[in-house]
């Protein structure tokens, strides 16, 4: 597993300070949730030596730490094949837009819209509950800055990250025994095709997977996503219309 080394000066190294000039540089450093390694690294530049520093060769007063770069895989990052198998095992059924509307109006199904809040405000289903499964990157650690830069490299200036509060927020709004239809923009599918023998995952299917993992037992999925819903001219409202 790759790692970076951080070098920081200790307060007691007064004699070393003359030869040590701080020039902080930040490097992305993924880290496990089970440890408290720093997610940013400070590297000092030395003008008086070219010797590579190791725990044994480092001058007195320097503290050397190794920060792991590999982050523990979160449930949402699990392979799609594994997600799909569980969804089928839990009998998560896909419904089209018209059936979803009927289930909502006649059988008290809850529409859970997992798109980003900005997309939800543009247009959404009447009565839908919005809990975004991905959100805009919030923090400004070195790792977050690196991710923003990676998105920007591809022309995306609104990079997203998994919402760590997704399940907690859903639980505060929807009971475990509620009948839920999960919706996103495109929907994805669990149906095999010639080009996609295992279907194709989407935000709504990832959300459905997290729901069944956390005890929700009546989970459905909007086939074709909200794109199909809007295309068919089914009821929708904007934030200003509420």
C-alpha positions as CSV (number, residue, x, y, z in Angstrom):
1,X,0.0,0.0,0.0
2,X,1.5,3.4,-1.0
3,X,2.2,6.0,1.6
4,X,3.5,9.5,1.9
5,X,5.9,10.7,4.6
6,X,5.3,13.8,6.6
7,X,8.1,15.7,8.2
8,X,7.5,18.4,10.8
9,X,9.9,20.2,13.1
10,X,9.6,19.9,16.9
11,X,9.7,22.9,19.2
12,X,12.9,21.7,20.8
13,X,15.0,21.8,17.7
14,X,16.2,25.4,18.0
15,X,19.6,24.5,16.6
16,X,18.1,22.9,13.6
17,X,15.8,25.8,12.8
18,X,18.5,27.7,11.1
19,X,18.9,25.0,8.4
20,X,15.2,24.2,8.1
21,X,12.9,26.4,6.0
22,X,9.2,25.6,6.0
23,X,7.8,25.5,2.5
24,X,4.5,23.7,3.1
25,X,3.1,21.6,0.2
26,X,-0.1,19.7,0.3
27,X,-0.6,16.3,-1.1
28,X,-3.8,14.2,-1.3
29,X,-3.7,11.5,1.3
30,X,-6.7,9.0,1.6
31,X,-6.9,7.5,5.0
32,X,-8.8,4.8,6.8
33,X,-11.7,5.9,9.0
34,X,-10.3,3.6,11.7
35,X,-7.2,5.7,12.3
36,X,-6.5,9.3,12.8
37,X,-3.6,9.9,10.3
38,X,-3.6,13.4,9.0
39,X,-5.2,14.0,5.6
40,X,-2.6,16.6,4.7
41,X,1.1,16.5,4.7
42,X,3.7,19.2,5.4
43,X,7.1,18.8,3.8
44,X,10.0,20.9,4.8
45,X,12.8,21.8,2.3
46,X,16.3,21.5,3.6
47,X,19.1,23.7,2.1
48,X,22.0,22.2,4.0
49,X,21.7,18.5,3.2
50,X,20.8,16.2,0.3
51,X,20.6,13.1,2.4
52,X,17.3,11.3,2.2
53,X,15.6,11.4,5.6
54,X,14.7,8.2,7.4
55,X,13.5,7.6,10.9
56,X,17.1,6.8,11.9
57,X,19.0,9.4,9.8
58,X,16.7,12.3,10.5
59,X,18.3,15.1,12.6
60,X,17.2,15.3,16.2
61,X,14.1,17.4,16.5
62,X,12.4,16.1,13.4
63,X,9.3,13.9,13.6
64,X,8.6,11.6,10.7
65,X,5.2,10.1,10.1
66,X,3.8,7.9,7.4
67,X,0.2,8.5,6.2
68,X,-1.6,5.7,4.4
69,X,-3.0,6.7,1.1
70,X,-5.6,3.9,0.7
71,X,-9.1,4.6,2.0
72,X,-11.4,1.9,3.3
73,X,-14.1,1.1,0.8
74,X,-17.5,2.4,1.7
75,X,-20.7,0.4,1.0
76,X,-21.7,2.7,-1.9
77,X,-18.4,2.0,-3.6
78,X,-19.0,-1.8,-3.6
79,X,-18.9,-3.5,-7.0
80,X,-22.1,-3.2,-9.0
81,X,-22.3,-6.9,-9.4
82,X,-22.5,-7.3,-5.6
83,X,-25.0,-4.5,-5.3
84,X,-27.2,-6.0,-8.0
85,X,-27.2,-9.4,-6.4
86,X,-28.4,-8.0,-3.1
87,X,-31.1,-5.9,-4.7
88,X,-32.4,-9.0,-6.5
89,X,-32.2,-11.0,-3.4
90,X,-34.2,-8.4,-1.4
91,X,-36.7,-8.3,-4.3
92,X,-36.2,-4.6,-5.1
93,X,-38.6,-4.1,-8.0
94,X,-38.3,-1.5,-10.8
95,X,-41.4,0.4,-11.8
96,X,-42.0,2.8,-14.7
97,X,-43.0,6.4,-14.3
98,X,-46.8,5.9,-14.7
99,X,-46.9,3.0,-12.2
100,X,-44.8,5.1,-9.8
101,X,-47.4,7.9,-10.0
102,X,-50.2,5.4,-9.4
103,X,-48.5,3.9,-6.4
104,X,-47.8,7.3,-4.9
105,X,-51.3,8.6,-5.3
106,X,-53.3,5.4,-4.5
107,X,-51.0,3.4,-2.2
108,X,-49.1,6.1,-0.2
109,X,-45.7,5.2,-1.7
110,X,-43.0,7.8,-0.8
111,X,-40.9,9.1,-3.7
112,X,-37.3,9.5,-2.5
113,X,-35.4,11.8,-4.9
114,X,-31.7,11.3,-4.4
115,X,-30.5,13.9,-6.9
116,X,-28.4,16.9,-5.7
117,X,-30.5,19.6,-4.1
118,X,-30.0,22.1,-7.0
119,X,-31.5,19.5,-9.5
120,X,-34.4,18.8,-7.2
121,X,-35.2,22.6,-6.9
122,X,-35.3,22.9,-10.7
123,X,-38.1,20.4,-11.0
124,X,-39.4,17.4,-9.0
125,X,-42.4,15.3,-8.3
126,X,-45.1,16.6,-6.1
127,X,-44.6,15.3,-2.6
128,X,-41.2,13.9,-3.3
129,X,-38.6,13.9,-0.4
130,X,-35.1,15.0,-1.4
131,X,-32.1,13.4,0.3
132,X,-29.0,13.7,-2.0
133,X,-26.8,10.7,-2.1
134,X,-24.0,12.7,-3.5
135,X,-23.2,16.3,-2.5
136,X,-20.9,19.0,-3.5
137,X,-17.4,18.6,-2.0
138,X,-17.5,20.6,1.2
139,X,-14.2,20.5,3.0
140,X,-10.9,22.1,2.0
141,X,-8.4,19.5,3.1
142,X,-5.5,18.7,0.7
143,X,-7.4,15.6,-0.4
144,X,-10.6,17.6,-1.1
145,X,-8.6,20.2,-3.0
146,X,-6.9,17.4,-5.1
147,X,-10.4,16.0,-5.9
148,X,-11.6,19.4,-7.0
149,X,-8.6,19.7,-9.2
150,X,-9.2,16.3,-10.7
151,X,-12.8,17.3,-11.5
152,X,-11.7,20.6,-13.0
153,X,-9.2,18.8,-15.2
154,X,-12.3,17.3,-17.0
155,X,-14.1,20.6,-17.0
156,X,-16.3,19.8,-14.0
157,X,-16.2,22.7,-11.5
158,X,-18.9,21.3,-9.2
159,X,-17.3,18.0,-8.0
160,X,-19.3,15.7,-5.8
161,X,-18.6,13.3,-3.0
162,X,-20.8,10.7,-1.3
163,X,-23.1,12.2,1.3
164,X,-22.0,10.6,4.6
165,X,-25.3,11.6,6.3
166,X,-27.5,10.0,3.6
167,X,-28.9,7.1,5.7
168,X,-29.2,9.2,8.8
169,X,-31.2,11.9,7.0
170,X,-33.4,9.3,5.3
171,X,-34.1,7.7,8.7
172,X,-35.1,11.1,10.1
173,X,-37.7,11.6,7.4
174,X,-38.9,8.1,6.3
175,X,-39.8,5.1,8.6
176,X,-38.2,1.7,8.0
177,X,-41.6,0.2,7.1
178,X,-42.5,2.8,4.5
179,X,-43.0,1.9,0.9
180,X,-40.3,3.8,-1.0
181,X,-39.7,4.5,-4.7
182,X,-36.1,5.7,-5.2
183,X,-35.6,8.1,-8.1
184,X,-32.6,9.9,-9.7
185,X,-32.1,11.5,-13.1
186,X,-31.4,8.5,-15.3
187,X,-32.5,5.6,-13.2
188,X,-30.2,2.9,-14.4
189,X,-31.5,-0.7,-14.6
190,X,-31.1,-4.1,-13.2
191,X,-32.3,-5.7,-16.4
192,X,-29.7,-7.5,-18.4
193,X,-29.2,-6.5,-22.1
194,X,-26.9,-7.7,-24.8
195,X,-24.5,-4.8,-24.2
196,X,-25.0,-4.7,-20.4
197,X,-25.4,-8.2,-19.2
198,X,-25.6,-7.0,-15.6
199,X,-27.7,-3.9,-16.2
200,X,-26.3,-0.5,-15.3
201,X,-26.0,1.1,-11.9
202,X,-27.2,4.6,-11.1
203,X,-27.5,6.9,-8.1
204,X,-31.0,5.6,-7.4
205,X,-29.9,2.0,-7.4
206,X,-26.9,2.8,-5.2
207,X,-29.4,4.5,-2.8
208,X,-31.7,1.5,-2.9
209,X,-28.8,-0.8,-2.0
210,X,-27.9,1.4,1.0
211,X,-31.5,1.4,2.1
212,X,-31.9,-2.4,2.1
213,X,-28.5,-2.7,3.8
214,X,-29.9,-0.5,6.6
215,X,-33.2,-2.4,7.2
216,X,-35.6,-0.9,4.7
217,X,-37.9,-3.7,3.4
218,X,-40.2,-2.0,0.9
219,X,-37.9,-0.5,-1.6
220,X,-38.7,0.1,-5.3
221,X,-36.7,1.8,-8.1
222,X,-37.9,4.2,-10.8
223,X,-36.9,2.7,-14.1
224,X,-35.9,5.3,-16.6
225,X,-35.4,7.9,-13.9
226,X,-36.9,11.3,-13.7
227,X,-35.9,12.0,-17.3
228,X,-38.6,9.6,-18.4
229,X,-41.1,11.1,-15.9
230,X,-40.6,14.7,-17.2
231,X,-40.5,13.5,-20.9
232,X,-43.9,11.9,-20.4
233,X,-45.4,15.1,-19.0
234,X,-46.3,13.7,-15.7
235,X,-46.9,16.1,-12.8
236,X,-43.9,18.1,-11.6
237,X,-43.3,21.4,-9.7
238,X,-40.4,23.7,-9.1
239,X,-39.1,25.0,-5.8
240,X,-40.8,28.4,-6.5
241,X,-44.1,26.7,-7.1
242,X,-44.3,25.1,-3.6
